[in-house]
Amino acid sequence: MKVSTRTLLTLSGVVPFLSLSASAAPACGPCKPNIDTPEHYEKIASNYLNLWGGDYSLLNSTLSPTINFHSDRFPTGQGTEELIWRTADEFRGFVERVRTGWDTYGFKVYKSAASDYNVFIRWRLEAVVGPDFPPALST
């Protein structure tokens, strides 16, 4: 299928949220936040979506430096590649890679849930392909 510059791409999925920031350890006094509150989970989910929106300053306040993230496979010119990230920096590189080449790029959130160190988000990507799509990817 040929993609024009006005094609709207809509994807949906459930994003497992991996580990929260190292500062989000279980509460042990006034210096540590209580991670088991709706407000904390809403903040982390918002940070995660804003990270996908291009605000990379939220990386360290949203993800632990080491993570264990497995997701669906990503289509490439040579088939698909498995998506596994072990560090927050690897995840940031992936976000930067997939955000390249779009005129508009955003998410519509349908539902989210959280427990302990995990946040789950049901979302749909709403993006319009730009003139530089697909981006030239380094190997």
C-alpha positions, 0 to 999 in steps of 0.5 A: 500500500502506498502511503500519501502525505495525508494518510492518517495512521491509527494504531492501538494497543496496550502499553505495559508501563515497565518500572517506574522511576527509581524515586518511586520506591515504596513509601518509607517516610516523608521523603519517598512518594506513596506509589499506590495512589491514583494521583501518582499513577495518573502523573506517571501515565501523563509523563509517559504519554508526554515522553512519547509526545517528545518531552524527553526531559521526563525520561528520568522522572518516569522510567528507571534507568534499567527497565525490562520492556517487551512489546509487539514486533515492529515492521521493517523492510526486512520483516519484523524486529522484536522490541526489547529495551533494557535501559531507559536510554534505549527506550528513548532512542526508540521513541525518537526513531518512531516519532520521525517523519510525521506531520502530526503525532499524538495518542488518544487514551481510552483507559488506564490501570495501575498497580504496584510498579506497573501502569497499563494504557489502552491507546490509539496512535493518531498521526499524519504521515509527513513528507519525510516518511518513512525516515532513513533509519541507521543500522 
